[in-house]
Amino acid sequence: MTTAELTDQYVLGNYGRFPVAMSRVEGGYIFDEEGTRYLDFATGIAVCSLGHCPAVVSEALREQGDKLIHCSNLYLIREQAELARFVVEKMMERAGKVFFCNSGAEANDGLIKLARKRAFDKYGKEAGKNVIITCKQSFHGRTLGGIAATAQEKVKIGFDPLLPGFLHVPFNDVETLRDAVSDTTAGILFEPLQGEGGINPATPEFIAAAAELRDQHDLLLMFDEVQVGSGRSGDWCGWRTILKGSGVVAEPDAVSWAKGFGGGFPIGAIWADEVCAPALGPGTHGSTFGGTPLASAVALAVLEEIENSGALENVKRQEKVIRDKVEAWNNPLVDSLRGVGLMLGFVICEDAMTGVHGFSESGNAPALFLVNKLMDAGMLTAPAGDNVVRWLPRLNVTDEEISEAFDIFTETLDGLSG
Ligand SMILES: Cc1ncc(COP(=O)(O)O)c(C=O)c1O
């Protein structure tokens, strides 16, 4: 049976998949079963932060795999504690405590529980201080907590009754956010740079207002850094990149990570500051697989390599190269470029798409149509919403790969716009 036939017969059909099966890799390239080579600017949707099968990951897997793979959280785990220290001292540079889990949705569930439990401990059940405010176009994952938090109707349909206690406000709308906050608000949660919703950065004013409301209403300000975090912005913390030069200084009370945090190994994490962390005391939260010796050793190897190899500086340098090239290129299909670091979105001009051969007949949204065309041309990208084509190359992407990406991208789009 072919991979397509096997999948069709045995795998749950919950994903819309491209009809190719990936089978092996070389640095920034991935090959399908037919041997077709793709320049990978999707990286498993911002997961393979150091490219495919980097030596540090393979070595950490081998070394820890021979030593201790799994050990229950009934016991102390050295590798987990070392990884937590890296998060606190290198990534956050702020005192706090870390909890490990297995995915982004699970990390956000942890944040939601943290905010509610902390308000419960402080104000009691009667206060009803349990509402979490999130933003329109957000994406926080597919668990019941994740879809309740996600302010996109399409992820919620059919799953009623949803977890109650969520309010959604328009992203970057300071006035509506102010109106939405009340004594029953336990937390505000948003992505400093929305990924799935279309590469939308939070404005410094919005972040500042959320921090001010936190102080006024004694709630938790929580950032979902699952996609933009772990170095993708050119800093460990996406919000610090976004706030740089704005004059706004605002720090969250808690943060979630996953995706690039493990460089391809499944792991998620939350950091909570010293004051709120005790809310999740013994027996309140947990995960069998959270922070195993193997997951922790691999993630630490990945994060140390990002730090020591100059990958963060590379992100900033390559972002500038890309921006300069885009500036000098003019194509009617592209309206603008949004994002930070190597989480960039080409915003597609819908009007210009109507003249593109095959677009209307495809029945696809503009971004998906173009992602398909780029794939035909040998480059993987990812749609973000209907109108944005995302570039998410590895953080250690080379000059040659950027140059090749630009050639494929401009030739494909110039060819389509005629
Ligand atoms: C910002 C953000 N939060 C949460 C998630 C959910 O992560 P996971 O798929 O690992 O559960 C995603 C996934 O795309 C994401 O982009």
The ligand as an SDF file (V2000), in Angstrom:
LIG
                    3D

 16 16  0  0  0  0  0  0  0  0999 V2000
    0.4640   30.3810   19.5860 C   0  0  0  0  0  0  0  0  0  0  0  0
    0.1070   28.9270   19.6810 C   0  0  0  0  0  0  0  0  0  0  0  0
   -0.3550   28.4500   20.8410 N   0  0  0  0  0  0  0  0  0  0  0  0
   -0.6680   27.1580   20.9900 C   0  0  0  0  0  0  0  0  0  0  0  0
   -0.5520   26.2770   19.9340 C   0  0  0  0  0  0  0  0  0  0  0  0
   -0.9160   24.8390   20.1270 C   0  0  0  0  0  0  0  0  0  0  0  0
    0.2680   24.0790   20.1790 O   0  0  0  0  0  0  0  0  0  0  0  0
    0.2030   22.4930   20.0390 P   0  0  0  0  0  0  0  0  0  0  0  0
   -0.2370   22.1750   18.6480 O   0  0  0  0  0  0  0  0  0  0  0  0
    1.6070   22.0430   20.3340 O   0  0  0  0  0  0  0  0  0  0  0  0
   -0.7660   22.0040   21.0360 O   0  0  0  0  0  0  0  0  0  0  0  0
   -0.0870   26.7390   18.6970 C   0  0  0  0  0  0  0  0  0  0  0  0
    0.0120   25.8400   17.5520 C   0  0  0  0  0  0  0  0  0  0  0  0
    0.0450   26.2330   16.4100 O   0  0  0  0  0  0  0  0  0  0  0  0
    0.2640   28.1030   18.5690 C   0  0  0  0  0  0  0  0  0  0  0  0
    0.7110   28.5990   17.4260 O   0  0  0  0  0  0  0  0  0  0  0  0
  1  2  1  0
  2  3  1  0
  2 15  2  0
  3  4  2  0
  4  5  1  0
  5  6  1  0
  5 12  2  0
  6  7  1  0
  7  8  1  0
  8  9  2  0
  8 10  1  0
  8 11  1  0
 12 13  1  0
 12 15  1  0
 13 14  2  0
 15 16  1  0
M  END
$$$$
